Amino acid sequence: MLSALPGRPLRRAAGVLAGAAAVGLTWSLVEAQAFTVRRVHVPVLPAGADPIRVLHLSDLHLLPRQGRKIGWLRDLEALEPDVVVNTGDNMAHREALPAVLAALEPLLQRPGVFVMGSNDYFSPKPSNPARYLLPDPRRRQDDEQGEERAEDLPGRELGYAFAACGWQDLTNQSGSLEVRGQRLDFIGVDDPHLDRDELPQAWPARAETGDSGTSVPAQEALRIGVAHAPYLRVLRGMQGLGCELVLAGHTHGGQLCLPGYGAVVTNCDLNTGRASGLHPWPGEAPGPGNLWLHVSNGMGTNPYTPVRLACRPSVTLMTLTAPSS
């Protein structure tokens, strides 16, 4: 009789832990559907420039059945962005192309630029989540599958559709837009997580004429880098080319974060303190030698792990401004 007593506290503790795990799982499933718009101001424009509203989208990971997410994305047109920047991983299913185009159709009427992520080329697969705790979590397709995988998502067709609507393809290319009298020069790369990044070394050389009939000299342009995954080699390269702002995604903000602590992993070599949001880089404070890095925590998840904890899915409305006096 007495020998059985010590087991009771253990069973009680196990029950408490199991209950806590069930609550956490339920909450993380709910939070993965709690879409939100984040808003940030980035002081990168010259004095006297009009503010520019940039909508940063990333990691939609759309499935054809996700009608609520599609409707929510369509409603983003009401934010009236001046420019849309899409940093990839749009699809999570081989038949998701029509869903992506339906979700983004209103925004495709606005000026935009885009790059691709791995889940624009390859469909997601089940994987051991523990590998994300490794110092370098990347796995080549032939290492994971035993042989090199063929692209099975219609990423190239998606790129053609975006470009046909007027968005500029920055896949290892540069581009330029004139918005509210300000020239924006972009430089982008294909997905660094797949080692497909080839950073262009040339910026657009001549001034473009906008609808207003005016033009902005190239030397007065704001230089913006765009990549799916914010690997340090890409950030260094873009900094070396004079970028003042870099936009990326990929990290999902850590996806499963510790309340009060934040991200544990970034799925790349960026430090966890910059897993999502707006931060100076490489230093810890704004100033000479630093650029602004914005990492979107994204709108979706791998369909095999449809959970988020302390990391609500989001898009970001960035207002580019002149530094305040």
N, C-alpha and C positions, 0 to 999 in steps of 0.2 A: 504494500500500500504506500509506504513512505517513498519507495524507490520511484514511484510514478510521478511524484509531485514535481521534481525538477523539469519534467517535460512540459508541464502546463504553461509556464512563462514562455518557453520557446515556441509552443504552438500559438500562443496569444500574439507574440511578436511577429511570427510568420504571417498570421492573419492580418495584422495591422499593415505590414509591408505589402501584402497582396492587395489590400484595399486601397492603399495609397497609389500603387501602380495602376490599378484600374481607373481611379479618378484621374491620374495624370494622363493615361492613354485617351480617356474620353475627352478631356479638355484639349489635348493636342489635336484630336480629330476635328473638334469644333473650331479651334483657332486657325486651322489650315483653311477655313472658309471665311474668315473674318477679314475680308479685303479692305484695304484702307489706302488713302492718299496721304503721303508725307509731303511736307512743304519745307524748302530750304532756300536761303538767299546766298548767292555766291558773288563776292565783290571782285569781279574780274574785268568789268568794262571801263573804258576811259571816262574821265570826268565829263559830265554833261550828256552822256549817252542815255537813251531811253531804255528802261528795263526790258528784258527779253525773257519770255516764259518758255522754258524747255521741259517737255514731258519725257521723262526717262522710263522706258519699259524694259523689263528683262525677265527671262526665265518664266514664261507663261506656262510651259509644259502642258499645253492644251490637249484634252481628249475630246473626241467628237460629242460625247454625251454631256459635257459640262456647260449646259445651257445657262445656268446662273452666272458663271464666270464670263461667258461670252457677252451676256447682256450688260454686266457690270463694266466690262471693257468698252463696249459701245458707248456707254454713257459718259466716258471720259472726254468726249468731244465738248461737253458742256464747260470744261475747264478752259477752253479756247487757247490752247498752247500756240505759240508762234512757230515752234519747231518740235518735232518728235524724234527721239533717239532710241532706237531699238538695239539692245546689246545681246540678242540671241537666245537660243534654247526655247524656240516657240512651240515645238511640237513634242508630244509624248505618245504618238500613235501613227501608224502608217497612213491612216485615213483622216488625219487631222488638218490637212491643208485647207479644205473648205471652211472649217471651223475658225482657223486663224484669220483667214481673209474676211470672214463675216464679222469676227470680233473687232478687227482693226479697220473695217471699211470706212467708218466716218473719219478716222484719223488719217487715212491714206489720202484724203483730200487736202491735207496740210503739208507744208514742207517737212521733209524727214530724211534721216540717214539710218543705215543699219549695217551690222556685221552678223556673222553666224556663230552659233555655238555647237557643241558636239551633238546635242539633241535636236539639231536641224539636219544632221546627216545620219545619225545612228539612233535607232529606237532604244529606249532604256531597257536594261536587263536586271534581273535580281542579282545582288552582290552582297558580299559580307560587309556590313556597316563598320566593322572594326577596322577595316583597312583605311578608313578616313582618319584614324588616329596616328597613322604613320607619318614620319617627317615629310615624305613626298608621296602623296596618295595616288599619283597618276599610275595608270596601267595602260600599256599599249594594247591595242585590240588583239594582236596576236598572242600577247601574254595571257590575256583573260580568257580567250576563246580557243586557244590552241592553234588557231590560224587567223590570218588577217580577215576581218569582216568586210563585206561589201556594204556600201552605203545603202540603207534600206528605207530612209525617209526622203521625201521629195523636197529637200532643201534647195536644190538648184531651181526647181520650179517655183518655190516660194520667193527666191531672190528675183527671178524674172518678173513675177507678179508685183512685187514691191517696186521694182524699177519701172515697170510699165505704168505705175500710178504716179511716178515722179520722185519717189524716194531714191536717194543716192546710195549706191552700193560701195561701201568702204572696205570690202574684202581685200586687204593688202593694197589699198588704194587711198588716194586723197580726193578731197572734194571741197566745194565752197558754196556758201549761201550768203545772200544779203538779206538781213532781217532788220527792220526798223532803222535803216540807215547805217547799220553796223555789219561789217563783213565778218563772217565766221568761216575760218579755214579748218577743215577736218582732216585727220589722218587716222586710218584704221587698219586693223589686222584681222586675219582669219583666226580661228580659235587657238589660243596658246595652249590650252589643255590637251589638244591633239598635236601639238608641235607644228601647227600649220602657219604660224605667224611669220610673215616676212615684212618687216617694217619698211614702208616706202621712205626714200630719202629726199624726196622733192615735194614741195608744197605747190599749190596752184600759183602760177607765175603772174597772171594778168588780172586786172580788176574786172569784176563782173558787173553788168548793168542790171539793176533790178527793175521792178514794175514802175517805180517812181521816175525812172530815167536817169537816176544818179548812179555813181559808182564810188566804190571805196577802195583806195589803194591797198595793195597786198601788205605793205609794211604796217598798216594800221589795223590789220585783222587780228581777231582773237583766235589763238590756236588751240584746238580741242582734239584730244586723242580719244579713240573709241575702240574698246576691245571687249570680248566676252569675259575672259578670265584675267584677273589683275595680277599676273605673275610679275615678279620684281624685274625680270629682264625686260619686259615690255614697258613697265613704268620708267625704268632708267632710259630706255631708248627714246620714249616719247618726251621725257624731260630733256634729253640731249638735243632734240629737235625743236625745243622751245615751246612745248605745250604748257599752257597755264592752267588747263583743266583737263582731267581724264575721267571718262565714264566707263564703268564696267559692271558686271553682274557675277553670275556663276556661284557665289558663295552661299546663297540662300540665307545670308546673315548668320550662318551657323546652323540654322533650321531647328535644332534641338538645343536651346540655350539654357543656361542655369540662371534662374531668377536672381537678380541682384549681382550677377557676375558677368553674364553675357555669353558670347560664342566660345566654344571649346575648340572648334576646328574651322578652317576656311576652305578646305579642299584645294589649296594651292599654297604657295610659299609666302603669301601675305600674312602679316601678324594678325592675331584674332582681335586686337583692339580696333582694327579697321575693317572688320568683317561686313559692316554695313554702314551707310550714312556718309556724311561729308566730313572729310578730314584733310588737313595739310599733309603733304608727303614730300620728302622723306622725314623731315623734322616734325616735331610735335606741336609747333605753333606757326601761324601764318607769318610770312616774311620772305625776304630775299632768299633765293635758292630753293624754295618750296613751290610746288604746284598744288592745286586743289584736286583731290581724288574723291569722286562719288561712286560708292558701290551700292547698287540696288540689292535688297534682300529678296527681290523677285516675287512673282505672283503664284508660283506653283511648286510642285514637288515631283520627285520620281513617283510614278503611280504605284510602285511596290512599297513605298514608305510615305503614305499620304498624311503625314503628321507634321505639326509645328508646335514648338513650345517656347514661350516668351519671345516670339519672333513672328509677329503677324505678317502675312503676305501683303505686299504693297507695290505701288508705283510712286514715283516722286515727281512733283511739280517744282522745278528749280527756277527761281527768278534770278537771272543774271543782272547784276547792278554795278554801278560805279562805287568804289570805296567811299564810305561816309566820311565827312570831314571831322 
